[in-house]
Amino acid sequence: MSRALKIKDPEGLYFVTFTVIHWIDLFIRKEYKELLINSLQHCQEQKGLVVHAFVIMTSHVHLIVSRRENGEQLSGIIRDFKKYTSAKLIKAVKEIPESRREWLLRAFEKAGNNNPNNSRYQLWVQDNHPVELVSLKFVKQKLDYLHNNPVEAGIVFTPAEYVYSSASAYAGRAAECPLRIELLEIPLWM
């Protein structure tokens, strides 16, 4: 059953999560993570997506996003991003050396066959869990949660060490961040 993305305020700030079906650890390869980064860059440049924070984990992605004033609707940007990255990631699984190729393709195909909204494969869970961030306290909570994901997973000791995250930008090292970020202004006393 499809649960539509519910962006109530098109000008709002949202925390969204994209999860690979069955929490499959797809993003263990640099090529797959780079594909996501390139796709986010495209959405920034061509569709008006504003990325305020992000983290790419092995099985999911968290973003804090909004849109430019004259950019496309946020729900449409997210829909197009997921559709495009799904097709590109399936293609990448088929083309690059991937020891789990057959298993991954079977899992994505089985999920696709069980969902009438797909033609063949399903890579992403359909629900994005959009949460509108309406208070500074809530923004800080989600920002901290997002940046601490790699620490909680035991991948790094500090958030800014993780390459595929905006934590380095928030630590004052924007040049190390693989994606252009529009920092959120959070008072130090929060």
PyMOL CGO cylinders between C-alpha atoms (Angstrom):
from pymol import cmd
from pymol.cgo import CYLINDER

trace = [
    CYLINDER, 0.00, 0.00, 0.00, 1.36, 3.41, -0.97, 0.3, 1, 1, 1, 1, 1, 1,
    CYLINDER, 1.36, 3.41, -0.97, 1.58, 6.11, 1.65, 0.3, 1, 1, 1, 1, 1, 1,
    CYLINDER, 1.58, 6.11, 1.65, 1.87, 9.38, -0.25, 0.3, 1, 1, 1, 1, 1, 1,
    CYLINDER, 1.87, 9.38, -0.25, 4.39, 11.98, 0.72, 0.3, 1, 1, 1, 1, 1, 1,
    CYLINDER, 4.39, 11.98, 0.72, 2.54, 14.57, 2.73, 0.3, 1, 1, 1, 1, 1, 1,
    CYLINDER, 2.54, 14.57, 2.73, 4.23, 17.93, 2.42, 0.3, 1, 1, 1, 1, 1, 1,
    CYLINDER, 4.23, 17.93, 2.42, 1.63, 20.24, 3.89, 0.3, 1, 1, 1, 1, 1, 1,
    CYLINDER, 1.63, 20.24, 3.89, 3.58, 23.50, 3.72, 0.3, 1, 1, 1, 1, 1, 1,
    CYLINDER, 3.58, 23.50, 3.72, 5.41, 23.75, 0.37, 0.3, 1, 1, 1, 1, 1, 1,
    CYLINDER, 5.41, 23.75, 0.37, 7.63, 26.48, 1.85, 0.3, 1, 1, 1, 1, 1, 1,
    CYLINDER, 7.63, 26.48, 1.85, 8.43, 24.45, 4.97, 0.3, 1, 1, 1, 1, 1, 1,
    CYLINDER, 8.43, 24.45, 4.97, 11.56, 22.80, 6.27, 0.3, 1, 1, 1, 1, 1, 1,
    CYLINDER, 11.56, 22.80, 6.27, 11.35, 18.99, 6.30, 0.3, 1, 1, 1, 1, 1, 1,
    CYLINDER, 11.35, 18.99, 6.30, 13.21, 16.02, 7.72, 0.3, 1, 1, 1, 1, 1, 1,
    CYLINDER, 13.21, 16.02, 7.72, 12.81, 13.08, 5.32, 0.3, 1, 1, 1, 1, 1, 1,
    CYLINDER, 12.81, 13.08, 5.32, 14.11, 9.54, 5.27, 0.3, 1, 1, 1, 1, 1, 1,
    CYLINDER, 14.11, 9.54, 5.27, 14.60, 7.30, 2.26, 0.3, 1, 1, 1, 1, 1, 1,
    CYLINDER, 14.60, 7.30, 2.26, 14.96, 3.64, 3.19, 0.3, 1, 1, 1, 1, 1, 1,
    CYLINDER, 14.96, 3.64, 3.19, 16.08, 0.76, 0.99, 0.3, 1, 1, 1, 1, 1, 1,
    CYLINDER, 16.08, 0.76, 0.99, 13.51, -2.05, 0.98, 0.3, 1, 1, 1, 1, 1, 1,
    CYLINDER, 13.51, -2.05, 0.98, 14.01, -4.57, 3.81, 0.3, 1, 1, 1, 1, 1, 1,
    CYLINDER, 14.01, -4.57, 3.81, 16.72, -2.27, 5.21, 0.3, 1, 1, 1, 1, 1, 1,
    CYLINDER, 16.72, -2.27, 5.21, 19.19, -3.81, 2.76, 0.3, 1, 1, 1, 1, 1, 1,
    CYLINDER, 19.19, -3.81, 2.76, 22.71, -2.44, 3.24, 0.3, 1, 1, 1, 1, 1, 1,
    CYLINDER, 22.71, -2.44, 3.24, 23.10, -1.17, -0.32, 0.3, 1, 1, 1, 1, 1, 1,
    CYLINDER, 23.10, -1.17, -0.32, 25.27, 1.88, 0.35, 0.3, 1, 1, 1, 1, 1, 1,
    CYLINDER, 25.27, 1.88, 0.35, 28.41, 0.05, 1.37, 0.3, 1, 1, 1, 1, 1, 1,
    CYLINDER, 28.41, 0.05, 1.37, 30.06, 0.92, -1.96, 0.3, 1, 1, 1, 1, 1, 1,
    CYLINDER, 30.06, 0.92, -1.96, 31.44, 4.36, -2.74, 0.3, 1, 1, 1, 1, 1, 1,
    CYLINDER, 31.44, 4.36, -2.74, 29.93, 4.26, -6.26, 0.3, 1, 1, 1, 1, 1, 1,
    CYLINDER, 29.93, 4.26, -6.26, 26.39, 4.03, -4.90, 0.3, 1, 1, 1, 1, 1, 1,
    CYLINDER, 26.39, 4.03, -4.90, 26.91, 6.85, -2.40, 0.3, 1, 1, 1, 1, 1, 1,
    CYLINDER, 26.91, 6.85, -2.40, 28.47, 9.05, -5.10, 0.3, 1, 1, 1, 1, 1, 1,
    CYLINDER, 28.47, 9.05, -5.10, 25.45, 8.41, -7.32, 0.3, 1, 1, 1, 1, 1, 1,
    CYLINDER, 25.45, 8.41, -7.32, 23.20, 9.77, -4.56, 0.3, 1, 1, 1, 1, 1, 1,
    CYLINDER, 23.20, 9.77, -4.56, 25.44, 12.82, -4.06, 0.3, 1, 1, 1, 1, 1, 1,
    CYLINDER, 25.44, 12.82, -4.06, 25.42, 13.56, -7.81, 0.3, 1, 1, 1, 1, 1, 1,
    CYLINDER, 25.42, 13.56, -7.81, 21.63, 13.21, -7.92, 0.3, 1, 1, 1, 1, 1, 1,
    CYLINDER, 21.63, 13.21, -7.92, 21.20, 15.57, -4.98, 0.3, 1, 1, 1, 1, 1, 1,
    CYLINDER, 21.20, 15.57, -4.98, 23.51, 18.08, -6.70, 0.3, 1, 1, 1, 1, 1, 1,
    CYLINDER, 23.51, 18.08, -6.70, 21.36, 17.86, -9.83, 0.3, 1, 1, 1, 1, 1, 1,
    CYLINDER, 21.36, 17.86, -9.83, 18.22, 18.52, -7.78, 0.3, 1, 1, 1, 1, 1, 1,
    CYLINDER, 18.22, 18.52, -7.78, 19.92, 21.51, -6.16, 0.3, 1, 1, 1, 1, 1, 1,
    CYLINDER, 19.92, 21.51, -6.16, 21.00, 22.99, -9.48, 0.3, 1, 1, 1, 1, 1, 1,
    CYLINDER, 21.00, 22.99, -9.48, 18.03, 22.14, -11.68, 0.3, 1, 1, 1, 1, 1, 1,
    CYLINDER, 18.03, 22.14, -11.68, 14.99, 21.74, -9.44, 0.3, 1, 1, 1, 1, 1, 1,
    CYLINDER, 14.99, 21.74, -9.44, 15.52, 24.21, -6.61, 0.3, 1, 1, 1, 1, 1, 1,
    CYLINDER, 15.52, 24.21, -6.61, 16.18, 21.72, -3.80, 0.3, 1, 1, 1, 1, 1, 1,
    CYLINDER, 16.18, 21.72, -3.80, 17.88, 23.20, -0.76, 0.3, 1, 1, 1, 1, 1, 1,
    CYLINDER, 17.88, 23.20, -0.76, 19.79, 20.65, 1.32, 0.3, 1, 1, 1, 1, 1, 1,
    CYLINDER, 19.79, 20.65, 1.32, 20.41, 21.84, 4.87, 0.3, 1, 1, 1, 1, 1, 1,
    CYLINDER, 20.41, 21.84, 4.87, 21.75, 18.55, 6.22, 0.3, 1, 1, 1, 1, 1, 1,
    CYLINDER, 21.75, 18.55, 6.22, 22.19, 14.96, 5.08, 0.3, 1, 1, 1, 1, 1, 1,
    CYLINDER, 22.19, 14.96, 5.08, 23.66, 11.60, 5.96, 0.3, 1, 1, 1, 1, 1, 1,
    CYLINDER, 23.66, 11.60, 5.96, 23.94, 8.52, 3.77, 0.3, 1, 1, 1, 1, 1, 1,
    CYLINDER, 23.94, 8.52, 3.77, 23.92, 5.39, 5.88, 0.3, 1, 1, 1, 1, 1, 1,
    CYLINDER, 23.92, 5.39, 5.88, 24.23, 1.82, 4.57, 0.3, 1, 1, 1, 1, 1, 1,
    CYLINDER, 24.23, 1.82, 4.57, 20.49, 1.23, 4.26, 0.3, 1, 1, 1, 1, 1, 1,
    CYLINDER, 20.49, 1.23, 4.26, 18.92, 4.67, 4.40, 0.3, 1, 1, 1, 1, 1, 1,
    CYLINDER, 18.92, 4.67, 4.40, 19.36, 8.38, 3.84, 0.3, 1, 1, 1, 1, 1, 1,
    CYLINDER, 19.36, 8.38, 3.84, 18.25, 11.25, 6.10, 0.3, 1, 1, 1, 1, 1, 1,
    CYLINDER, 18.25, 11.25, 6.10, 17.84, 14.77, 4.77, 0.3, 1, 1, 1, 1, 1, 1,
    CYLINDER, 17.84, 14.77, 4.77, 16.74, 18.12, 6.09, 0.3, 1, 1, 1, 1, 1, 1,
    CYLINDER, 16.74, 18.12, 6.09, 15.47, 19.96, 3.02, 0.3, 1, 1, 1, 1, 1, 1,
    CYLINDER, 15.47, 19.96, 3.02, 13.41, 22.82, 1.72, 0.3, 1, 1, 1, 1, 1, 1,
    CYLINDER, 13.41, 22.82, 1.72, 13.01, 24.39, -1.70, 0.3, 1, 1, 1, 1, 1, 1,
    CYLINDER, 13.01, 24.39, -1.70, 13.99, 27.64, -3.31, 0.3, 1, 1, 1, 1, 1, 1,
    CYLINDER, 13.99, 27.64, -3.31, 11.23, 30.23, -3.64, 0.3, 1, 1, 1, 1, 1, 1,
    CYLINDER, 11.23, 30.23, -3.64, 10.78, 29.58, -7.36, 0.3, 1, 1, 1, 1, 1, 1,
    CYLINDER, 10.78, 29.58, -7.36, 11.90, 25.95, -7.29, 0.3, 1, 1, 1, 1, 1, 1,
    CYLINDER, 11.90, 25.95, -7.29, 9.76, 22.93, -8.04, 0.3, 1, 1, 1, 1, 1, 1,
    CYLINDER, 9.76, 22.93, -8.04, 7.40, 21.53, -5.41, 0.3, 1, 1, 1, 1, 1, 1,
    CYLINDER, 7.40, 21.53, -5.41, 9.30, 19.61, -2.74, 0.3, 1, 1, 1, 1, 1, 1,
    CYLINDER, 9.30, 19.61, -2.74, 7.10, 16.54, -3.06, 0.3, 1, 1, 1, 1, 1, 1,
    CYLINDER, 7.10, 16.54, -3.06, 7.81, 16.44, -6.81, 0.3, 1, 1, 1, 1, 1, 1,
    CYLINDER, 7.81, 16.44, -6.81, 11.55, 16.84, -6.31, 0.3, 1, 1, 1, 1, 1, 1,
    CYLINDER, 11.55, 16.84, -6.31, 11.58, 13.97, -3.83, 0.3, 1, 1, 1, 1, 1, 1,
    CYLINDER, 11.58, 13.97, -3.83, 9.45, 11.76, -6.09, 0.3, 1, 1, 1, 1, 1, 1,
    CYLINDER, 9.45, 11.76, -6.09, 11.72, 12.42, -9.09, 0.3, 1, 1, 1, 1, 1, 1,
    CYLINDER, 11.72, 12.42, -9.09, 14.88, 11.92, -7.01, 0.3, 1, 1, 1, 1, 1, 1,
    CYLINDER, 14.88, 11.92, -7.01, 13.72, 8.53, -5.76, 0.3, 1, 1, 1, 1, 1, 1,
    CYLINDER, 13.72, 8.53, -5.76, 12.56, 7.40, -9.20, 0.3, 1, 1, 1, 1, 1, 1,
    CYLINDER, 12.56, 7.40, -9.20, 15.80, 8.48, -10.89, 0.3, 1, 1, 1, 1, 1, 1,
    CYLINDER, 15.80, 8.48, -10.89, 18.14, 7.11, -8.21, 0.3, 1, 1, 1, 1, 1, 1,
    CYLINDER, 18.14, 7.11, -8.21, 16.25, 3.82, -8.11, 0.3, 1, 1, 1, 1, 1, 1,
    CYLINDER, 16.25, 3.82, -8.11, 16.77, 3.29, -11.85, 0.3, 1, 1, 1, 1, 1, 1,
    CYLINDER, 16.77, 3.29, -11.85, 20.42, 4.43, -11.69, 0.3, 1, 1, 1, 1, 1, 1,
    CYLINDER, 20.42, 4.43, -11.69, 21.22, 2.28, -8.66, 0.3, 1, 1, 1, 1, 1, 1,
    CYLINDER, 21.22, 2.28, -8.66, 19.65, -0.83, -10.23, 0.3, 1, 1, 1, 1, 1, 1,
    CYLINDER, 19.65, -0.83, -10.23, 21.73, -0.16, -13.36, 0.3, 1, 1, 1, 1, 1, 1,
    CYLINDER, 21.73, -0.16, -13.36, 24.87, 0.28, -11.23, 0.3, 1, 1, 1, 1, 1, 1,
    CYLINDER, 24.87, 0.28, -11.23, 24.22, -2.98, -9.39, 0.3, 1, 1, 1, 1, 1, 1,
    CYLINDER, 24.22, -2.98, -9.39, 24.04, -4.69, -12.78, 0.3, 1, 1, 1, 1, 1, 1,
    CYLINDER, 24.04, -4.69, -12.78, 27.18, -3.04, -14.17, 0.3, 1, 1, 1, 1, 1, 1,
    CYLINDER, 27.18, -3.04, -14.17, 29.83, -2.65, -11.46, 0.3, 1, 1, 1, 1, 1, 1,
    CYLINDER, 29.83, -2.65, -11.46, 31.59, -5.57, -9.78, 0.3, 1, 1, 1, 1, 1, 1,
    CYLINDER, 31.59, -5.57, -9.78, 29.07, -6.48, -7.11, 0.3, 1, 1, 1, 1, 1, 1,
    CYLINDER, 29.07, -6.48, -7.11, 29.37, -9.75, -5.19, 0.3, 1, 1, 1, 1, 1, 1,
    CYLINDER, 29.37, -9.75, -5.19, 25.73, -9.49, -4.07, 0.3, 1, 1, 1, 1, 1, 1,
    CYLINDER, 25.73, -9.49, -4.07, 24.36, -8.68, -7.55, 0.3, 1, 1, 1, 1, 1, 1,
    CYLINDER, 24.36, -8.68, -7.55, 22.00, -11.65, -7.97, 0.3, 1, 1, 1, 1, 1, 1,
    CYLINDER, 22.00, -11.65, -7.97, 20.72, -11.46, -4.41, 0.3, 1, 1, 1, 1, 1, 1,
    CYLINDER, 20.72, -11.46, -4.41, 20.12, -7.67, -4.62, 0.3, 1, 1, 1, 1, 1, 1,
    CYLINDER, 20.12, -7.67, -4.62, 18.35, -7.87, -7.96, 0.3, 1, 1, 1, 1, 1, 1,
    CYLINDER, 18.35, -7.87, -7.96, 16.13, -10.74, -6.74, 0.3, 1, 1, 1, 1, 1, 1,
    CYLINDER, 16.13, -10.74, -6.74, 15.18, -8.76, -3.63, 0.3, 1, 1, 1, 1, 1, 1,
    CYLINDER, 15.18, -8.76, -3.63, 14.41, -5.59, -5.63, 0.3, 1, 1, 1, 1, 1, 1,
    CYLINDER, 14.41, -5.59, -5.63, 12.48, -7.57, -8.24, 0.3, 1, 1, 1, 1, 1, 1,
    CYLINDER, 12.48, -7.57, -8.24, 10.43, -9.45, -5.64, 0.3, 1, 1, 1, 1, 1, 1,
    CYLINDER, 10.43, -9.45, -5.64, 9.52, -6.16, -3.94, 0.3, 1, 1, 1, 1, 1, 1,
    CYLINDER, 9.52, -6.16, -3.94, 8.64, -4.66, -7.33, 0.3, 1, 1, 1, 1, 1, 1,
    CYLINDER, 8.64, -4.66, -7.33, 6.44, -7.59, -8.29, 0.3, 1, 1, 1, 1, 1, 1,
    CYLINDER, 6.44, -7.59, -8.29, 4.55, -7.24, -5.00, 0.3, 1, 1, 1, 1, 1, 1,
    CYLINDER, 4.55, -7.24, -5.00, 3.85, -3.55, -5.61, 0.3, 1, 1, 1, 1, 1, 1,
    CYLINDER, 3.85, -3.55, -5.61, 1.56, -2.52, -8.49, 0.3, 1, 1, 1, 1, 1, 1,
    CYLINDER, 1.56, -2.52, -8.49, 3.18, 0.94, -8.56, 0.3, 1, 1, 1, 1, 1, 1,
    CYLINDER, 3.18, 0.94, -8.56, 6.40, -0.52, -10.02, 0.3, 1, 1, 1, 1, 1, 1,
    CYLINDER, 6.40, -0.52, -10.02, 7.16, -1.85, -13.47, 0.3, 1, 1, 1, 1, 1, 1,
    CYLINDER, 7.16, -1.85, -13.47, 9.83, -4.33, -12.35, 0.3, 1, 1, 1, 1, 1, 1,
    CYLINDER, 9.83, -4.33, -12.35, 12.07, -3.35, -9.44, 0.3, 1, 1, 1, 1, 1, 1,
    CYLINDER, 12.07, -3.35, -9.44, 11.51, -1.52, -6.17, 0.3, 1, 1, 1, 1, 1, 1,
    CYLINDER, 11.51, -1.52, -6.17, 14.55, -0.16, -4.41, 0.3, 1, 1, 1, 1, 1, 1,
    CYLINDER, 14.55, -0.16, -4.41, 13.14, 2.45, -2.01, 0.3, 1, 1, 1, 1, 1, 1,
    CYLINDER, 13.14, 2.45, -2.01, 10.38, 2.02, 0.55, 0.3, 1, 1, 1, 1, 1, 1,
    CYLINDER, 10.38, 2.02, 0.55, 7.58, 4.26, -0.67, 0.3, 1, 1, 1, 1, 1, 1,
    CYLINDER, 7.58, 4.26, -0.67, 7.02, 6.28, 2.50, 0.3, 1, 1, 1, 1, 1, 1,
    CYLINDER, 7.02, 6.28, 2.50, 9.53, 9.07, 3.16, 0.3, 1, 1, 1, 1, 1, 1,
    CYLINDER, 9.53, 9.07, 3.16, 8.41, 9.82, 6.73, 0.3, 1, 1, 1, 1, 1, 1,
    CYLINDER, 8.41, 9.82, 6.73, 8.27, 13.59, 6.13, 0.3, 1, 1, 1, 1, 1, 1,
    CYLINDER, 8.27, 13.59, 6.13, 8.38, 15.60, 9.33, 0.3, 1, 1, 1, 1, 1, 1,
    CYLINDER, 8.38, 15.60, 9.33, 7.91, 19.35, 9.16, 0.3, 1, 1, 1, 1, 1, 1,
    CYLINDER, 7.91, 19.35, 9.16, 10.40, 21.10, 11.41, 0.3, 1, 1, 1, 1, 1, 1,
    CYLINDER, 10.40, 21.10, 11.41, 8.44, 23.92, 13.01, 0.3, 1, 1, 1, 1, 1, 1,
    CYLINDER, 8.44, 23.92, 13.01, 10.54, 24.87, 16.05, 0.3, 1, 1, 1, 1, 1, 1,
    CYLINDER, 10.54, 24.87, 16.05, 14.23, 25.48, 16.67, 0.3, 1, 1, 1, 1, 1, 1,
    CYLINDER, 14.23, 25.48, 16.67, 14.25, 22.77, 19.32, 0.3, 1, 1, 1, 1, 1, 1,
    CYLINDER, 14.25, 22.77, 19.32, 12.84, 20.23, 16.83, 0.3, 1, 1, 1, 1, 1, 1,
    CYLINDER, 12.84, 20.23, 16.83, 15.32, 21.34, 14.12, 0.3, 1, 1, 1, 1, 1, 1,
    CYLINDER, 15.32, 21.34, 14.12, 18.24, 20.86, 16.51, 0.3, 1, 1, 1, 1, 1, 1,
    CYLINDER, 18.24, 20.86, 16.51, 16.94, 17.46, 17.63, 0.3, 1, 1, 1, 1, 1, 1,
    CYLINDER, 16.94, 17.46, 17.63, 16.70, 16.19, 14.03, 0.3, 1, 1, 1, 1, 1, 1,
    CYLINDER, 16.70, 16.19, 14.03, 20.03, 17.75, 13.04, 0.3, 1, 1, 1, 1, 1, 1,
    CYLINDER, 20.03, 17.75, 13.04, 21.78, 16.07, 15.98, 0.3, 1, 1, 1, 1, 1, 1,
    CYLINDER, 21.78, 16.07, 15.98, 20.01, 12.76, 15.29, 0.3, 1, 1, 1, 1, 1, 1,
    CYLINDER, 20.01, 12.76, 15.29, 20.98, 12.85, 11.61, 0.3, 1, 1, 1, 1, 1, 1,
    CYLINDER, 20.98, 12.85, 11.61, 24.64, 13.71, 12.25, 0.3, 1, 1, 1, 1, 1, 1,
    CYLINDER, 24.64, 13.71, 12.25, 25.00, 11.20, 15.08, 0.3, 1, 1, 1, 1, 1, 1,
    CYLINDER, 25.00, 11.20, 15.08, 23.72, 8.25, 12.99, 0.3, 1, 1, 1, 1, 1, 1,
    CYLINDER, 23.72, 8.25, 12.99, 27.25, 7.16, 11.91, 0.3, 1, 1, 1, 1, 1, 1,
    CYLINDER, 27.25, 7.16, 11.91, 28.50, 7.49, 15.50, 0.3, 1, 1, 1, 1, 1, 1,
    CYLINDER, 28.50, 7.49, 15.50, 25.61, 5.39, 16.84, 0.3, 1, 1, 1, 1, 1, 1,
    CYLINDER, 25.61, 5.39, 16.84, 26.30, 2.81, 14.11, 0.3, 1, 1, 1, 1, 1, 1,
    CYLINDER, 26.30, 2.81, 14.11, 29.93, 2.53, 15.25, 0.3, 1, 1, 1, 1, 1, 1,
    CYLINDER, 29.93, 2.53, 15.25, 31.33, 3.77, 11.92, 0.3, 1, 1, 1, 1, 1, 1,
    CYLINDER, 31.33, 3.77, 11.92, 33.13, 6.85, 13.33, 0.3, 1, 1, 1, 1, 1, 1,
    CYLINDER, 33.13, 6.85, 13.33, 33.89, 8.37, 16.71, 0.3, 1, 1, 1, 1, 1, 1,
    CYLINDER, 33.89, 8.37, 16.71, 32.69, 11.89, 15.90, 0.3, 1, 1, 1, 1, 1, 1,
    CYLINDER, 32.69, 11.89, 15.90, 30.04, 13.06, 13.42, 0.3, 1, 1, 1, 1, 1, 1,
    CYLINDER, 30.04, 13.06, 13.42, 32.43, 15.29, 11.41, 0.3, 1, 1, 1, 1, 1, 1,
    CYLINDER, 32.43, 15.29, 11.41, 34.66, 12.28, 10.60, 0.3, 1, 1, 1, 1, 1, 1,
    CYLINDER, 34.66, 12.28, 10.60, 31.97, 10.70, 8.43, 0.3, 1, 1, 1, 1, 1, 1,
    CYLINDER, 31.97, 10.70, 8.43, 32.47, 11.64, 4.77, 0.3, 1, 1, 1, 1, 1, 1,
    CYLINDER, 32.47, 11.64, 4.77, 28.91, 11.13, 3.53, 0.3, 1, 1, 1, 1, 1, 1,
    CYLINDER, 28.91, 11.13, 3.53, 27.31, 13.59, 5.89, 0.3, 1, 1, 1, 1, 1, 1,
    CYLINDER, 27.31, 13.59, 5.89, 26.96, 17.34, 6.31, 0.3, 1, 1, 1, 1, 1, 1,
    CYLINDER, 26.96, 17.34, 6.31, 28.49, 17.19, 9.80, 0.3, 1, 1, 1, 1, 1, 1,
    CYLINDER, 28.49, 17.19, 9.80, 31.84, 18.51, 8.51, 0.3, 1, 1, 1, 1, 1, 1,
    CYLINDER, 31.84, 18.51, 8.51, 30.08, 21.60, 7.12, 0.3, 1, 1, 1, 1, 1, 1,
    CYLINDER, 30.08, 21.60, 7.12, 28.44, 22.23, 10.49, 0.3, 1, 1, 1, 1, 1, 1,
    CYLINDER, 28.44, 22.23, 10.49, 31.88, 21.80, 12.13, 0.3, 1, 1, 1, 1, 1, 1,
    CYLINDER, 31.88, 21.80, 12.13, 33.17, 24.72, 10.04, 0.3, 1, 1, 1, 1, 1, 1,
    CYLINDER, 33.17, 24.72, 10.04, 34.84, 22.54, 7.39, 0.3, 1, 1, 1, 1, 1, 1,
    CYLINDER, 34.84, 22.54, 7.39, 32.48, 23.04, 4.43, 0.3, 1, 1, 1, 1, 1, 1,
    CYLINDER, 32.48, 23.04, 4.43, 35.25, 22.24, 1.91, 0.3, 1, 1, 1, 1, 1, 1,
    CYLINDER, 35.25, 22.24, 1.91, 35.29, 18.65, 3.20, 0.3, 1, 1, 1, 1, 1, 1,
    CYLINDER, 35.29, 18.65, 3.20, 31.56, 18.15, 2.67, 0.3, 1, 1, 1, 1, 1, 1,
    CYLINDER, 31.56, 18.15, 2.67, 30.78, 16.35, -0.61, 0.3, 1, 1, 1, 1, 1, 1,
    CYLINDER, 30.78, 16.35, -0.61, 27.57, 18.34, -1.12, 0.3, 1, 1, 1, 1, 1, 1,
    CYLINDER, 27.57, 18.34, -1.12, 26.81, 22.06, -0.97, 0.3, 1, 1, 1, 1, 1, 1,
    CYLINDER, 26.81, 22.06, -0.97, 24.86, 22.71, 2.22, 0.3, 1, 1, 1, 1, 1, 1,
    CYLINDER, 24.86, 22.71, 2.22, 22.86, 25.73, 3.33, 0.3, 1, 1, 1, 1, 1, 1,
    CYLINDER, 22.86, 25.73, 3.33, 23.54, 25.70, 7.03, 0.3, 1, 1, 1, 1, 1, 1,
    CYLINDER, 23.54, 25.70, 7.03, 20.69, 26.08, 9.48, 0.3, 1, 1, 1, 1, 1, 1,
    CYLINDER, 20.69, 26.08, 9.48, 21.19, 28.82, 12.05, 0.3, 1, 1, 1, 1, 1, 1,
    CYLINDER, 21.19, 28.82, 12.05, 20.84, 27.20, 15.47, 0.3, 1, 1, 1, 1, 1, 1,
    CYLINDER, 20.84, 27.20, 15.47, 21.57, 29.36, 18.53, 0.3, 1, 1, 1, 1, 1, 1,
    CYLINDER, 21.57, 29.36, 18.53, 24.35, 27.96, 20.70, 0.3, 1, 1, 1, 1, 1, 1,
    CYLINDER, 24.35, 27.96, 20.70, 22.12, 28.03, 23.77, 0.3, 1, 1, 1, 1, 1, 1,
    CYLINDER, 22.12, 28.03, 23.77, 19.72, 25.47, 22.25, 0.3, 1, 1, 1, 1, 1, 1,
]
cmd.load_cgo(trace, "trace")
